[in-house]
Amino acid sequence: MPFPQPRLDDRRWRDLIDEARSLIPYRAPGWTDHNVSDPGITLSELFAWVAEMDLFQLDQISDRLRQTMLSLAGLRREPAVPATVTLSLSGDGVVVPATTEIAGPRGLLFRTLEPVLATGARLTSVEAAGEKVAVGAPFTPFVRPGEALVLGFSEPLRRGATLAITVDGTEIVTRWEGRLHGRWRALEVEDGTRGLSRSGSVRVRTPGAALIRCRYVSGDLDAPPVVRELAVNGVRAEQATPAGTLTWPIAPGAVIEGPVRPGTTLHAAIRLDDSGAITRLEAGRPGTPGLFVLEVSPARLTVEALLLGAGDDAPGQRHHLPAAPVTTEIWTLEAEWRRWLLRDDLGGSGPADAHAVLDPLTGLVRFGDGERGRVPPRGAPIVVLTRRTAGSAGNEAAGFAVADTPHNRALAVPGVRITPAAPAAAPSVRILTAGPTPVPGVRVAHVLPAAGGVDAEGVSDVWARAEGLLDRATRAITLADCEELAAATPGVRLARVVALAGVHPSLPCVPAPGVITVVLVPYLPAGRPMPSPRLLRAVARHLCGLRPLGSRFELTGPVYTELSVRARVRVLPAADPDAVRHDLLRALDAWLDPLTWPLGRDVYRTEALTVLDQVPGVDRVSGVELLAGGEPACGNLRVGPLGLVTAGEHTIEVERPCG
């Protein structure tokens, strides 16, 4: 539903002309020629055209005003989101440090998010719930307790080997075990997936197993877990890298306190002279920006940062960042470091508030004017720590290799230290050489192409997103609202949600005014799906703040009735009786699927007869009987307002045609 556009004045050019002509007899009675050839009429038409343009502009809303209104409604422009990819690194047992830069196609750079041990182990087999699955395709590792995900490798895993797993699941109790000395033994692991309930890494601490498994021990599944990616020596990487480098000269006689090492993050208080050279540096100071050190020498210090400019005491200073920043920290180096907080606008900022506005699409940074927001002082360097991304351009990236970049070379330096020196002495620097990259000989592979990259939102994008929210339920007023909001509970996956008014689950046949019962069916395509207490609590918390005052919500699962069908059918002469019996059983199970059966709908004997009669190869159905819990039902079967059916053991008697 689009927002209604304002029409402060709905008059058009023709309306203005007609209005002007109707006023001529009152304002100028001697003006009698009203034809278009009259110069006065021509001027009236010209002025009407100018007035129509003014009215059109009057009805327009500027992007700045739109952004302010959207901020008041709680809708903000989202910055660009970097694409991510799961990489598999192989090598000779070398450790690839976190933030290692990986080169992708089209000059894109990715950065690893955590350290990983690169070994020669390869994944050779995957078995889920007793069945082999193809490596690289999504699969469900287990559904019932006792089932397991079994992984085979080309060589025994070393201590510190990592499995990167992308999975959607429910937190349950699992146990990692390895095949050691002919027996399954418990493995010591760091399980970042929490039992295959979320994406993360599993780091093995017990070495020597070439066959490991994750066994489902206990707990209730709200939805079957789905493993989408599985990588040995795997690590997540994102397409977001720092923008720019900043080099400060170090003045002779500068006072350096604390260690300064390439490849580390430096938190330091810094003093500069009039030429911009460092005269004093105190490392280890909290409340200062985290500067990644790229290079250090007696003459200069190079860090990953961007010098945006310098303050000039002017109100409303503006500077431009590289497009599509992901995260941004803005600092000014005055007598001490001052951090500037980012705001959507400066309408609520005071003269002393260090606030700035960042446009995530264009990278424009706007400071205050002294009344609404502080002004950067004259000569203060404006230092920005920002990461930029290509957004959606990073999607589908494939073909990776370790990059030869200043950042990777800094990670390779084992140790460079500026020792404390007396004020009159030059800083003493000990430089240790290193190779061109931190991990020579490491090969990089990927399971799936990069995905998830999104471009920064413009004002028109947020406006369109706001229009999409107009038809979305925000309060549980109607039954449809209750169902929509319950299904939208964060972190849960529901197959069905049905809301019933005036029904209490304890007394389903007695009217209960003011009570709304919400029946939840989790997405478990096996057995009788019932919501776990954890799922019920999650949905209850979500609905609690959205319900009308005076209403009462009851959350429950369905009441299942096991239904079996006893039938006698005759097959066609050319049909295979065994194949027809198999098709009949499958048709009955599909008909009685609790994920598709309408809640509270009774079971009719004639429907069972129709299902059987529609199976190919059936000539006629001569008898049908419904059984509830093994007991014959008289004709049709009532299941109650909260009831669902599930298929039991069917008995099908197949008769061959005579002759």
VEXGU-538246 format. One line per field, with one value per residue (C-alpha): residue number from 1; residue in one letter; z, x, y. Coordinates in Angstrom, 2 decimals, padded with zeros to 5 digits. Layout:
num = NUM	...
residu = a	...
pz = Z	...
px = X	...
py = Y	...
***
This chain:
num = 1	2	3	4	5	6	7	8	9	10	11	12	13	14	15	16	17	18	19	20	21	22	23	24	25	26	27	28	29	30	31	32	33	34	35	36	37	38	39	40	41	42	43	44	45	46	47	48	49	50	51	52	53	54	55	56	57	58	59	60	61	62	63	64	65	66	67	68	69	70	71	72	73	74	75	76	77	78	79	80	81	82	83	84	85	86	87	88	89	90	91	92	93	94	95	96	97	98	99	100	101	102	103	104	105	106	107	108	109	110	111	112	113	114	115	116	117	118	119	120	121	122	123	124	125	126	127	128	129	130	131	132	133	134	135	136	137	138	139	140	141	142	143	144	145	146	147	148	149	150	151	152	153	154	155	156	157	158	159	160	161	162	163	164	165	166	167	168	169	170	171	172	173	174	175	176	177	178	179	180	181	182	183	184	185	186	187	188	189	190	191	192	193	194	195	196	197	198	199	200	201	202	203	204	205	206	207	208	209	210	211	212	213	214	215	216	217	218	219	220	221	222	223	224	225	226	227	228	229	230	231	232	233	234	235	236	237	238	239	240	241	242	243	244	245	246	247	248	249	250	251	252	253	254	255	256	257	258	259	260	261	262	263	264	265	266	267	268	269	270	271	272	273	274	275	276	277	278	279	280	281	282	283	284	285	286	287	288	289	290	291	292	293	294	295	296	297	298	299	300	301	302	303	304	305	306	307	308	309	310	311	312	313	314	315	316	317	318	319	320	321	322	323	324	325	326	327	328	329	330	331	332	333	334	335	336	337	338	339	340	341	342	343	344	345	346	347	348	349	350	351	352	353	354	355	356	357	358	359	360	361	362	363	364	365	366	367	368	369	370	371	372	373	374	375	376	377	378	379	380	381	382	383	384	385	386	387	388	389	390	391	392	393	394	395	396	397	398	399	400	401	402	403	404	405	406	407	408	409	410	411	412	413	414	415	416	417	418	419	420	421	422	423	424	425	426	427	428	429	430	431	432	433	434	435	436	437	438	439	440	441	442	443	444	445	446	447	448	449	450	451	452	453	454	455	456	457	458	459	460	461	462	463	464	465	466	467	468	469	470	471	472	473	474	475	476	477	478	479	480	481	482	483	484	485	486	487	488	489	490	491	492	493	494	495	496	497	498	499	500	501	502	503	504	505	506	507	508	509	510	511	512	513	514	515	516	517	518	519	520	521	522	523	524	525	526	527	528	529	530	531	532	533	534	535	536	537	538	539	540	541	542	543	544	545	546	547	548	549	550	551	552	553	554	555	556	557	558	559	560	561	562	563	564	565	566	567	568	569	570	571	572	573	574	575	576	577	578	579	580	581	582	583	584	585	586	587	588	589	590	591	592	593	594	595	596	597	598	599	600	601	602	603	604	605	606	607	608	609	610	611	612	613	614	615	616	617	618	619	620	621	622	623	624	625	626	627	628	629	630	631	632	633	634	635	636	637	638	639	640	641	642	643	644	645	646	647	648	649	650	651	652	653	654	655	656	657	658	659
residu = m	p	f	p	q	p	r	l	d	d	r	r	w	r	d	l	i	d	e	a	r	s	l	i	p	y	r	a	p	g	w	t	d	h	n	v	s	d	p	g	i	t	l	s	e	l	f	a	w	v	a	e	m	d	l	f	q	l	d	q	i	s	d	r	l	r	q	t	m	l	s	l	a	g	l	r	r	e	p	a	v	p	a	t	v	t	l	s	l	s	g	d	g	v	v	v	p	a	t	t	e	i	a	g	p	r	g	l	l	f	r	t	l	e	p	v	l	a	t	g	a	r	l	t	s	v	e	a	a	g	e	k	v	a	v	g	a	p	f	t	p	f	v	r	p	g	e	a	l	v	l	g	f	s	e	p	l	r	r	g	a	t	l	a	i	t	v	d	g	t	e	i	v	t	r	w	e	g	r	l	h	g	r	w	r	a	l	e	v	e	d	g	t	r	g	l	s	r	s	g	s	v	r	v	r	t	p	g	a	a	l	i	r	c	r	y	v	s	g	d	l	d	a	p	p	v	v	r	e	l	a	v	n	g	v	r	a	e	q	a	t	p	a	g	t	l	t	w	p	i	a	p	g	a	v	i	e	g	p	v	r	p	g	t	t	l	h	a	a	i	r	l	d	d	s	g	a	i	t	r	l	e	a	g	r	p	g	t	p	g	l	f	v	l	e	v	s	p	a	r	l	t	v	e	a	l	l	l	g	a	g	d	d	a	p	g	q	r	h	h	l	p	a	a	p	v	t	t	e	i	w	t	l	e	a	e	w	r	r	w	l	l	r	d	d	l	g	g	s	g	p	a	d	a	h	a	v	l	d	p	l	t	g	l	v	r	f	g	d	g	e	r	g	r	v	p	p	r	g	a	p	i	v	v	l	t	r	r	t	a	g	s	a	g	n	e	a	a	g	f	a	v	a	d	t	p	h	n	r	a	l	a	v	p	g	v	r	i	t	p	a	a	p	a	a	a	p	s	v	r	i	l	t	a	g	p	t	p	v	p	g	v	r	v	a	h	v	l	p	a	a	g	g	v	d	a	e	g	v	s	d	v	w	a	r	a	e	g	l	l	d	r	a	t	r	a	i	t	l	a	d	c	e	e	l	a	a	a	t	p	g	v	r	l	a	r	v	v	a	l	a	g	v	h	p	s	l	p	c	v	p	a	p	g	v	i	t	v	v	l	v	p	y	l	p	a	g	r	p	m	p	s	p	r	l	l	r	a	v	a	r	h	l	c	g	l	r	p	l	g	s	r	f	e	l	t	g	p	v	y	t	e	l	s	v	r	a	r	v	r	v	l	p	a	a	d	p	d	a	v	r	h	d	l	l	r	a	l	d	a	w	l	d	p	l	t	w	p	l	g	r	d	v	y	r	t	e	a	l	t	v	l	d	q	v	p	g	v	d	r	v	s	g	v	e	l	l	a	g	g	e	p	a	c	g	n	l	r	v	g	p	l	g	l	v	t	a	g	e	h	t	i	e	v	e	r	p	c	g
pz = 000.00	-001.08	001.16	000.13	-001.45	000.00	-002.15	-000.43	-003.47	-006.13	-008.72	-012.22	-015.08	-016.51	-013.05	-012.61	-016.07	-015.42	-012.04	-013.54	-016.29	-013.75	-011.80	-014.81	-014.72	-011.03	-011.14	-014.67	-016.03	-019.08	-020.20	-022.68	-025.02	-023.35	-026.43	-026.50	-028.95	-026.27	-024.73	-021.26	-021.66	-022.90	-019.79	-017.61	-019.18	-018.59	-014.95	-014.52	-015.85	-013.36	-010.52	-011.45	-011.24	-007.80	-006.61	-007.85	-005.90	-002.84	-002.75	-002.99	000.02	000.08	000.82	003.98	005.24	004.29	006.23	009.28	009.19	008.74	011.73	013.86	012.86	013.86	010.28	009.50	006.39	006.55	005.55	003.02	004.13	003.05	001.28	003.24	002.17	003.86	002.84	003.23	003.71	003.21	004.06	006.09	009.56	009.52	011.45	009.31	011.59	011.81	009.44	006.77	003.46	000.69	-002.91	-004.86	-008.42	-009.83	-007.28	-004.30	-000.93	001.78	005.40	007.59	010.82	013.05	013.02	011.44	011.26	007.61	007.27	004.49	005.77	003.29	003.81	002.14	003.35	005.01	006.59	008.07	010.10	008.62	004.99	002.84	001.49	-001.24	-000.08	-000.86	-000.90	002.02	004.23	007.59	009.94	012.34	013.41	016.34	019.42	018.76	015.14	014.22	011.64	010.74	008.95	007.38	006.57	004.40	007.42	011.22	012.44	014.25	017.50	016.64	013.37	012.55	010.90	009.62	009.54	008.21	009.76	010.76	013.76	017.34	020.43	021.71	023.57	021.26	021.76	019.54	019.36	017.45	016.31	018.36	018.87	017.37	019.66	019.70	022.35	023.46	021.83	023.51	021.20	021.19	019.64	018.32	016.70	020.07	018.93	015.28	016.30	014.61	012.18	013.60	013.96	015.74	016.91	017.74	020.78	020.77	017.87	016.02	014.73	011.01	011.65	013.93	014.59	016.22	018.00	018.93	022.64	023.98	023.72	021.67	018.08	016.97	013.38	011.78	011.47	007.94	007.22	004.22	004.20	005.73	005.30	006.80	007.94	007.31	008.21	007.44	005.50	004.70	001.89	004.06	004.36	005.96	003.78	003.55	005.37	007.53	007.98	010.76	010.78	014.10	015.23	016.42	020.18	020.35	023.60	022.92	025.84	025.43	022.63	019.04	016.83	013.23	012.91	016.25	017.24	018.95	021.51	022.24	023.25	020.56	020.53	017.25	016.58	014.16	011.21	012.06	013.40	016.50	019.51	022.17	022.04	025.05	024.14	026.11	026.76	026.92	025.34	022.19	018.67	017.80	015.08	013.26	012.78	009.24	009.50	012.08	011.79	013.55	011.10	010.70	011.87	009.34	010.49	008.91	009.16	006.96	007.46	006.48	006.84	009.62	011.48	010.57	013.20	010.44	011.13	009.16	008.00	005.39	004.34	002.11	002.98	000.42	-000.74	001.05	004.53	006.72	010.15	010.90	013.87	013.68	015.96	016.21	017.69	019.90	023.26	023.69	021.34	020.97	019.47	017.43	017.73	014.60	014.62	012.06	012.33	014.60	015.63	019.24	019.56	021.80	021.35	023.36	021.78	019.55	017.02	013.26	010.49	007.98	004.72	004.24	000.50	-000.49	002.48	003.25	006.85	008.21	011.51	013.65	013.44	017.07	018.11	017.00	017.47	018.23	015.56	014.99	016.17	013.82	013.00	014.69	012.42	011.66	011.72	010.54	011.10	008.49	006.57	003.07	000.95	-002.58	-001.26	-003.73	-006.12	-003.75	-004.25	-006.35	-005.90	-006.50	-007.02	-004.01	-003.02	-000.18	-001.13	-001.03	000.76	003.38	005.96	005.33	005.35	008.70	010.10	008.95	011.00	014.14	016.29	015.97	019.10	019.78	023.14	025.63	025.15	026.97	025.72	024.04	022.38	019.08	019.29	019.09	016.64	016.12	012.79	012.08	008.44	007.24	004.06	001.65	003.14	006.61	005.32	002.44	000.60	001.75	-000.81	-000.61	-001.75	-001.24	-000.74	-002.13	-003.79	-001.63	-000.74	001.49	000.15	000.07	-001.16	001.12	001.30	-000.17	001.16	-001.57	-000.50	003.12	001.94	-000.07	002.94	005.08	002.56	002.81	006.58	006.19	005.46	008.11	011.44	014.39	017.06	017.76	017.13	014.81	014.63	011.39	013.21	015.95	013.40	011.42	014.50	016.02	012.76	012.68	016.09	015.74	015.95	015.47	012.46	012.45	009.90	010.96	013.29	013.98	016.35	017.86	019.67	022.74	023.18	026.15	025.57	028.92	028.13	024.34	024.25	026.72	025.53	026.98	026.31	026.07	025.55	022.33	021.92	019.52	018.28	017.12	014.89	014.50	011.21	011.91	008.97	011.01	013.66	015.73	015.67	019.10	020.20	022.86	026.06	024.67	021.52	023.50	025.73	022.74	021.00	024.27	024.90	021.36	021.59	025.15	024.25	021.16	022.63	023.41	027.02	028.60	026.26	027.28	025.13	025.60	023.56	023.02	020.58	018.74	020.11	017.87	016.92	015.35	012.47	010.61	007.56	006.97	003.36	000.72	-002.91	-006.25	-008.78	-012.54	-014.47	-015.73	-012.35	-009.98	-006.61	-004.55	-006.31	-005.91	-002.19	-001.79	-003.62	-001.48	001.75	000.49	-000.56	002.88	004.71	002.54	003.12	006.91	007.10	010.25	008.54	005.96	007.77	008.75	012.51	014.08	010.86	011.24	009.17	006.82	005.61	002.12	001.80	002.60	-000.08	-002.60	-001.76	-002.32	-005.50	-007.11	-006.86	-010.33	-010.79	-008.46	-010.04	-007.10	-003.31	-001.71	001.96	004.12	007.90	010.07	013.28	015.96	018.19	016.94	017.83	015.06	014.67	013.92	010.52	010.59	013.18	015.27	016.34	018.39	017.88	018.69	016.92	014.15	012.70	012.13	010.10	011.91	010.59	007.67	006.61	002.88	001.42	-002.32	-004.46	-007.91	-010.59	-011.22	-014.20
px = 000.00	001.69	001.71	-000.88	000.90	-000.02	-002.14	-002.10	-003.73	-005.38	-005.95	-004.58	-003.77	-007.31	-008.79	-006.60	-007.55	-011.26	-010.95	-009.11	-011.75	-014.59	-013.03	-012.64	-016.25	-015.83	-012.30	-012.22	-015.75	-014.39	-012.44	-014.79	-012.50	-011.91	-010.63	-007.23	-006.01	-006.31	-002.89	-004.43	-005.70	-002.25	-000.63	-003.24	-002.35	001.36	000.79	-001.42	001.41	003.86	001.36	000.82	004.59	004.67	001.78	003.59	006.72	004.60	003.40	006.90	008.72	012.50	014.66	015.91	012.35	011.50	014.49	013.48	009.92	011.20	013.54	010.60	008.84	011.89	012.98	016.61	018.70	020.63	024.31	025.76	026.08	029.24	029.05	030.36	031.82	033.03	036.60	038.57	042.30	044.79	048.48	051.23	049.83	050.32	048.03	046.30	045.65	042.36	041.81	044.02	043.07	041.95	041.88	038.70	037.61	037.38	039.87	037.62	039.25	037.80	038.98	038.89	036.95	038.97	042.25	042.31	044.78	045.46	046.17	046.03	042.88	040.01	036.39	035.86	032.43	029.31	026.65	023.46	021.07	022.59	022.42	025.24	024.74	026.49	029.16	028.15	024.36	022.09	021.00	019.39	021.94	019.42	015.79	015.51	017.71	020.42	020.92	024.22	026.14	029.26	032.20	035.15	038.49	041.49	043.82	043.53	042.62	045.27	044.77	043.15	041.57	038.46	035.15	033.16	029.47	026.59	023.43	019.88	018.62	017.35	019.55	019.64	022.08	024.65	027.95	031.00	032.79	035.78	036.73	039.88	041.48	038.48	035.90	033.79	035.25	034.19	036.12	037.13	035.86	035.00	031.54	030.59	027.49	025.94	024.97	024.36	021.81	023.51	026.31	029.81	033.05	033.87	037.48	038.78	041.05	041.51	043.76	044.05	040.52	039.89	036.21	034.11	030.41	027.96	025.32	021.85	021.55	018.44	016.27	013.24	013.64	011.38	012.54	014.96	018.45	019.65	023.39	024.04	027.83	030.54	034.24	037.34	039.94	037.07	036.72	034.18	035.36	033.56	034.05	034.79	038.24	039.54	039.58	042.83	046.15	047.50	051.21	052.48	056.12	057.89	059.72	063.32	063.39	059.79	058.75	057.45	055.96	054.86	055.19	054.25	054.26	053.17	050.23	048.70	046.03	047.38	045.41	047.52	047.40	049.21	050.56	051.44	053.49	052.49	053.88	051.80	054.69	054.36	056.10	054.64	052.95	051.64	050.51	047.91	045.59	041.86	039.34	041.44	040.85	042.08	044.69	046.01	049.75	050.96	054.53	056.73	060.24	062.30	060.92	057.24	054.22	051.67	048.26	044.97	042.95	041.72	042.62	039.40	040.78	041.16	038.68	038.38	035.91	033.30	029.72	028.29	031.62	031.25	033.62	033.30	034.13	034.62	031.22	029.35	030.96	030.04	031.18	032.59	034.30	035.07	037.72	039.38	042.85	042.65	044.42	043.01	041.17	037.50	035.02	032.08	028.87	026.80	023.18	020.37	020.05	021.21	017.76	018.23	021.93	023.20	026.18	028.51	027.43	030.07	027.56	027.80	025.53	026.73	024.97	025.54	024.93	027.21	029.60	028.93	029.82	028.16	029.10	027.13	026.88	027.63	023.98	022.94	026.09	029.70	032.03	035.44	038.08	040.55	043.58	042.26	042.91	039.72	040.67	038.18	038.26	035.94	035.45	034.07	032.41	031.21	027.82	025.93	028.90	030.63	027.95	028.70	032.43	034.52	038.19	040.22	043.88	045.86	046.53	049.86	048.78	050.31	047.91	049.06	052.70	052.13	050.66	053.78	056.20	057.02	057.85	058.75	058.97	059.61	061.31	060.72	063.23	064.30	062.78	066.01	066.73	065.42	063.10	064.90	063.31	064.20	062.84	062.52	062.12	059.35	057.98	055.59	052.49	051.68	050.86	053.07	051.94	048.32	045.69	042.19	038.98	035.33	032.24	029.64	030.07	029.92	026.44	024.57	025.98	023.48	023.95	023.37	019.81	018.78	015.92	013.64	014.50	013.55	010.38	009.43	010.23	007.97	005.15	005.54	005.01	001.57	-000.09	001.92	000.32	001.86	-000.77	-002.64	-006.14	-007.71	-007.15	-005.24	-002.97	-002.31	-001.36	000.89	002.71	003.18	004.61	007.01	008.52	012.30	014.35	011.53	010.28	006.61	004.77	001.32	-000.26	-004.01	-005.70	-009.11	-011.30	-013.30	-011.59	-009.51	-007.24	-008.24	-011.97	-012.17	-015.94	-016.86	-017.09	-014.25	-014.87	-011.72	-009.45	-007.50	-005.89	-002.95	-002.17	001.42	002.70	006.51	008.11	008.92	007.85	007.89	005.63	003.52	005.05	004.61	006.02	008.70	008.44	011.23	009.23	006.06	007.97	009.54	006.19	004.52	007.19	006.77	002.97	002.81	003.68	001.44	-001.87	-004.77	-005.39	-007.90	-007.22	-005.67	-003.51	-003.13	-000.44	-000.57	000.14	-002.51	-004.28	-003.40	-005.64	-003.98	-006.16	-005.90	-007.85	-009.06	-010.16	-010.81	-010.10	-010.13	-007.39	-007.56	-006.45	-003.24	-002.24	000.40	-001.33	001.84	002.58	-001.04	-000.97	002.21	000.61	-002.53	-000.52	001.41	-001.82	-003.38	-000.27	-000.18	-003.91	-003.49	-000.38	-000.72	001.16	-001.61	-004.74	-007.05	-007.12	-010.31	-011.66	-013.46	-012.52	-015.19	-015.39	-016.39	-013.17	-011.12	-013.05	-012.30	-008.57	-008.39	-010.45	-008.17	-005.03	-004.01	-004.75	-007.78	-010.95	-013.28	-013.33	-015.73	-015.22	-013.73	-013.55	-011.91	-010.06	-009.07	-006.28	-006.93	-010.64	-013.29	-015.13	-018.82	-018.90	-017.08	-014.47	-014.65	-011.29	-012.32	-011.49	-007.78	-007.42	-005.17	-004.85	-001.77	-001.52	-001.39	-000.96	-003.33	-004.76	-005.39	-006.83	-006.22	-008.39	-007.48	-010.17	-011.98	-010.77
py = 000.00	003.28	006.34	008.95	011.90	015.32	017.64	021.02	022.66	020.48	023.22	022.63	025.02	024.86	025.51	028.58	029.94	029.44	031.10	034.08	034.55	034.35	037.24	039.58	040.97	041.86	043.27	044.80	045.34	047.18	044.13	042.50	040.52	037.13	035.32	033.63	036.29	038.97	039.88	039.91	036.34	035.31	036.80	035.07	031.72	032.40	033.30	030.20	028.03	029.62	029.16	025.49	024.86	026.54	024.37	021.26	022.18	022.94	019.31	017.81	016.32	016.61	013.59	015.27	015.75	012.14	010.89	012.93	011.56	008.01	008.45	009.58	006.33	004.29	003.51	004.21	003.82	000.59	000.66	-001.73	-005.35	-007.20	-010.54	-013.52	-016.83	-020.02	-020.78	-023.99	-023.46	-026.27	-026.26	-027.86	-027.21	-023.42	-021.08	-018.47	-015.46	-013.64	-010.67	-012.29	-010.71	-013.07	-011.89	-012.58	-011.81	-008.28	-006.94	-007.71	-008.37	-010.59	-010.82	-013.91	-013.49	-015.86	-017.80	-021.25	-024.13	-025.04	-028.77	-031.32	-033.03	-033.36	-034.38	-037.76	-038.91	-037.54	-039.76	-038.30	-040.47	-043.63	-042.49	-041.13	-037.63	-035.67	-033.26	-029.67	-030.19	-029.15	-032.04	-032.85	-034.48	-036.07	-035.96	-038.40	-038.96	-041.52	-040.48	-038.85	-036.90	-038.93	-037.28	-039.08	-037.44	-038.27	-038.19	-037.99	-034.54	-032.54	-030.71	-027.37	-028.55	-026.55	-027.39	-024.41	-025.30	-023.21	-024.63	-023.69	-025.62	-025.81	-025.91	-029.49	-031.73	-033.31	-035.10	-035.03	-038.37	-039.72	-043.19	-043.84	-047.28	-049.04	-047.40	-044.25	-041.95	-038.48	-035.63	-032.42	-029.67	-025.99	-026.13	-022.71	-024.21	-025.19	-028.63	-027.72	-025.09	-022.14	-021.41	-021.41	-023.33	-026.57	-026.68	-030.18	-030.41	-034.20	-035.24	-038.53	-039.27	-039.68	-040.45	-038.24	-037.86	-035.45	-037.54	-036.25	-037.12	-035.39	-032.32	-031.36	-030.28	-027.47	-027.94	-030.38	-028.86	-028.19	-028.14	-025.90	-025.70	-027.88	-027.06	-028.67	-026.11	-023.73	-020.09	-017.38	-014.35	-011.12	-008.66	-005.63	-004.08	-000.88	002.20	004.14	004.29	007.07	007.81	010.05	011.13	010.65	013.77	013.48	013.14	011.92	010.24	006.72	004.79	001.19	-001.38	-000.62	-003.71	-004.20	-006.56	-005.47	-002.98	000.12	002.12	005.18	008.81	010.81	014.37	016.10	019.21	021.98	019.99	016.92	014.81	012.64	014.16	011.85	008.45	006.53	003.01	001.08	004.01	003.19	005.53	005.90	004.55	001.05	001.63	-001.44	-000.90	-001.60	-000.34	001.34	002.76	005.42	007.99	007.15	005.19	003.83	002.62	001.55	004.74	007.54	011.18	012.91	016.40	018.94	021.07	024.75	026.10	026.56	025.47	022.54	021.09	018.36	015.61	012.56	008.95	006.18	004.97	002.18	002.29	-000.69	000.49	003.90	005.53	009.25	010.76	014.16	014.50	017.57	017.79	014.28	011.94	012.85	010.38	011.68	009.70	009.15	010.27	010.17	013.95	016.75	017.93	016.79	017.69	020.48	022.80	020.53	017.22	015.62	014.31	013.82	012.57	009.95	009.20	005.44	005.66	008.55	008.53	012.22	013.19	016.32	017.98	020.41	024.19	025.08	025.20	021.74	019.73	020.62	022.05	020.38	022.88	024.46	022.33	019.14	016.12	014.18	010.49	007.87	004.12	002.70	-000.51	-000.40	-003.04	-003.56	-004.70	-006.84	-006.79	-009.23	-011.88	-014.94	-014.34	-017.47	-018.25	-017.09	-016.82	-015.29	-011.67	-009.87	-006.69	-004.36	-005.79	-009.37	-008.31	-006.63	-009.84	-011.70	-009.58	-011.64	-008.61	-004.96	-002.93	000.73	000.74	003.55	006.33	009.44	012.71	013.78	010.46	009.12	006.10	002.80	000.35	-003.29	-004.60	-008.32	-009.34	-011.61	-013.17	-011.48	-013.14	-014.49	-017.98	-019.07	-022.19	-022.00	-022.94	-021.47	-023.17	-022.37	-024.53	-022.11	-018.71	-015.61	-014.40	-011.98	-008.71	-005.84	-002.28	000.69	001.94	005.25	007.35	005.98	002.42	003.11	004.85	001.78	-000.45	001.74	001.36	-002.41	-002.18	-000.60	-003.95	-005.83	-006.65	-004.81	-005.62	-008.83	-007.44	-010.01	-013.75	-013.26	-010.77	-013.33	-015.98	-013.62	-012.30	-015.76	-017.08	-014.10	-014.88	-014.45	-017.63	-020.16	-022.09	-023.00	-025.10	-023.96	-021.40	-021.35	-018.87	-019.70	-017.16	-018.08	-021.46	-022.64	-025.66	-027.23	-026.95	-026.86	-027.49	-024.72	-021.07	-018.96	-015.23	-013.11	-016.11	-016.63	-020.03	-020.15	-023.67	-024.11	-026.88	-026.89	-027.79	-031.44	-033.60	-036.81	-038.34	-035.98	-032.48	-030.88	-027.51	-027.72	-025.63	-023.45	-022.72	-021.97	-019.52	-017.78	-017.23	-016.19	-013.54	-012.25	-011.99	-010.67	-007.09	-007.10	-008.24	-005.85	-004.95	-007.34	-010.25	-013.55	-015.78	-019.52	-021.26	-024.99	-027.75	-029.79	-032.86	-035.79	-038.68	-041.69	-042.80	-046.07	-047.16	-050.72	-051.21	-053.81	-052.91	-054.68	-053.89	-053.77	-056.89	-055.27	-053.79	-055.20	-055.84	-055.23	-051.94	-050.82	-051.66	-049.59	-046.65	-046.93	-046.75	-043.72	-041.98	-042.53	-041.28	-038.15	-037.55	-037.83	-035.63	-033.43	-030.59	-030.21	-031.44	-028.55	-028.04	-029.37	-030.84	-034.17	-037.21	-038.50	-042.06	-040.95	-038.95	-042.05	-043.92	-041.13	-041.16	-044.91	-044.83	-042.21	-044.38	-045.67	-049.38	-049.49	-050.87	-050.31	-049.99	-052.44	-051.55	-048.76	-048.55	-045.86	-046.83	-044.31	-045.58	-049.12	-048.99	-048.92	-045.61	-045.52	-043.89	-040.54	-039.50	-036.32	-034.85	-031.76	-028.08	-028.54	-031.88	-033.08	-036.55	-038.66	-041.83	-045.17	-048.70	-049.23	-052.58	-052.91	-056.09	-056.25	-058.54	-059.71	-059.64	-062.90	-064.98
***
